[in-house]
Amino acid sequence: MAETPMSGKGAQTRKKLLDAAQAELVEAGGNLEVAAVARRAGTSIGLTYRYFQNKGALAAAVVNDFFDRQDEAVLMAQIEAPTWRKREQRRIELMVAFHYAEPLAPVALGGLAREPEVAAVMVERQAMQAAIVAANIARGQDLGEVPDEIDPTIAGPMVMGAIREALRVALAAGDRLGADALTREILRFVDAATGGHRAD
């Protein structure tokens, strides 16, 4: 991804383009055209290409921004809870709430990776998330709340992948499955996968 050095004005322009690209992706169901983004941002196509090398780089930047916000709101959130399991249950609640409130989530989870640049970002960021979940599971083992026979390096990607797929299916279904119901189903699965018992 080729981007111009960031001055204050440049950072504002870049953000305006990212916001416009996100809105375009949401409105167009995952399709992205640089000309449409430029029109929405009130800039020229040429200026857009000064900040993003091509359409794939622009879409990849939007996806990276989505993951940055998700990680900050969920995976890196500082959660006060009496036990590891209660803390991770709260994290799942935050994960579901983030995706239900995020307009880009259905697009990001529903097959946006048509451009090679986007596919590369998705692979990298999903691997990073799986590693964070694996570390959380290992922490649960250190605290005696997760059985030692569970391999965190395997369980982490499995749990994160299952949560992501559940979110994708639920968001694609529209209003047929509410956030509370989805949260309960994910909690039930995660507790089974980590050897715990679902808290009501």
Steps between C-alpha positions, in 0.01 A plus 500: 500500500655826387394806696628854512682618813245618753474869574207620708304587188609178336374294792163677475479431128593137550233459766243667275585250227484205739162613632373541145633160399336335800167665421531393137579140596200486733263658249626292206510170689876459484567649156740790479578745221763769549299755301199452727716538808654820364157645428373409847810654662482811285848442359650406166590151385860615464515612862360165610783323319754721679393334825415151379679323218190331362150384587632197685726713719208727586276206593782344701544825696128499583524141622809577707316790660206268576729252673677778691169618642386146574821411682490819706134455595512126567823302506714765666227634727587518869218310671452482875356164604537264798613204287662428167183340371281796595746733333500301177122474505492879516743512208262290293216736588718789380585311179135444413403857593782642285395304191131573540574873528762512222355571153803349326485169691267311263719600207830430677384153606307418186760458229668835449835331432470510120803726462839336575596787731183450703550124517852553634375739769223259601744209538747707702247662731302181561823321591584779745155472657531123530835547676340740748223250573758223541688714751176564689429126515853437629442764767184315599710185538749683719209604722367145517176581316579323172609133491870447430429241229362770271763628255462880483677521163227281350207616712569869435450489121209257539316723746569822310403343170176363642407836652573676172288254303212525749510878467504477120198271490308705757567830325401353164172389656408857589264538793419131531755448776548770759828590668399345832406167343821490298707584806344210691573257216862614471549480877363147500744398226804672653435348841475155344819559301695618807366244746280735699136544579281768351409773744132603480 
